[in-house]
């Protein structure tokens, strides 16, 4: 049985189905979801236009069919040559989904046309591709292990898009997110589709400030954005969220410490903010 299949969703968009986990990648459509949840909230274009700095480093955790990475690649390629270079580091256990997305009958639906397709094909063949605007490389292996091989404090933006906590709980653990925190430098932001309470508590326990992201679709009101610096969040979790946490029936990742609640209550983003009326 093939691991991946391209299917048509109820909205008419094509999406990649993983037959092993049963999960659908980018269920609202790969082009729309990549822009809505990752490229636009991370302000890739604005950050690339900041002057006097080296490359902007994007960690693409969960390459999948390549939708998030190629959306960032395209954002970089419409900017002038004076803009910062984008360095993308993609990680996944396999390139099979990307290879299927590059098939001629699917490529346009997944954003792979022209130079974008050539870049992704080179990535599959050589595990790296570089041009004047973007360096894109891929690491194939276990996500946490591959994070350990990346330099500390080397990443500016993270697209955290592995399979869900139901399918891959280890990748949403405090341990995994601490491995992610190690590679994030000052000013880094993390963008993920999950709005689960346990995802947010794991991020908090891993050392991030955490806030609300935009809607993932009609059924999910908020995604999640985390940051090394709380000032980089436009809508941080506050005392009202902390009060709801105490009533949640699924509040914690499996490896949360026994004193997790007291640790979170002492964090600056809650200690320094009064509970809203």
Buried (B, 14 or more C-beta within 10 A) or exposed (E): EEEBEBEEBEEEBBBBBBEEBEBEBBBBBBBBBBBBBBBBBBBBBEBBBEEEEEBBBBBBBBBBBBBBBBBBBBBBBEBEEEBBBBBBBBBBEEBBBBBBBBEEEBBEBBBBEEEBBEBBBBBBEEBEBBBEBBBBBBBEEBBBEBBEEBEEEBBBBBBBBBBBBEBBBBBBBBBBBBBBBBBBEEEBBBBBBBBBBBBBBBBBBBBBBBBBBBBBBEEEEBBBBBBBEBEBBEEBBBBEBBEEBEEEEEBBBEBBEEEBBEBBBEBEBBEEBEEEE
